Amino acid sequence: MSLVVQHEEPPYQYVVVEASVAEVTDPTPPEVLEEIAVRYLGEEAARQFARSRDGHANVLFTFRPDRWLSAEFSDEL
């Protein structure tokens, strides 16, 4: 698996992680889904989101990073 995050305006920057699947959890335990949602949505919205996922298939993939790459081009401006 590869994941890339980049900044598309000067100064250009990016980070890439290449990773292997370490674990697959199917289905994702509801408490784990809620914990992840809280991080991004806050407490109340996370609870609502987790409830809205009842009956939907959720699979959690855990990755082990194998290689990291990064670059920034501010010196070239």
N, C-alpha and C positions, 0 to 999 in steps of 0.2 A: 504494500500500500504506500502511496506517496501523498503527502499533504504539502501544499504550497501556500504561503501567505506572502503577499507582496504589496508594496506601496507603489502606485502607478504614476506618481508625480515626482518631479525632482525634489530632493535627491532620491533616486530610485534605490529601493532596498528589497531584499527578499530573504526568506528562510524556507528551507525544504527539509522535511523529515521523511526518510524511507524507513518503513517499519514492517515487521512480521506480525501476523495475528498470534497472540499469546493465548487467548481464551475467547470462547463464544458462549454467551449465557442466553438461553432461549427457553422460556421467555424472561425478559428483564424483570427482576423482582420489583413490585410496586414501590417499595421504600427507596430503592436505588433510583428509579425513574423520578420520584419526587425530589430526592436529594440533588440530582443533576438539574432539574427544573428550577429549584430554589436558587441555585447559583446564578442563573440567567434571568429569571423572571421575578424573583422575590417570593416571600412566603405565600401570600394569598393567591397570586396568579399561578404559582406552582401547584398548589393544591387543586385549583380549578383545572389546570392543564392535565394533571395526573388523573383526575376523575374523568376527564373527557376521553382519555385513552383506554378506559375500560372496554374490553372486548376487541381491542385492536392488537395486532401482532407487533411486539416490540422485541428486538434482538439487540443485545449489548455486545459489542466487539471491543476487546481489550488488546491494545497493540504494544509491542516491544520495539522501541526505536533501535534501528540498526546503524543508521548513518544520518548525520546532520550536515547541511550545507547552508551557508549564509553569505550574503554580500551586501555591501552598500557602496554607492558610487558618489558620495558627497565630495571626495577629493578631485573628481574629474570635472566638476563644474567650474 
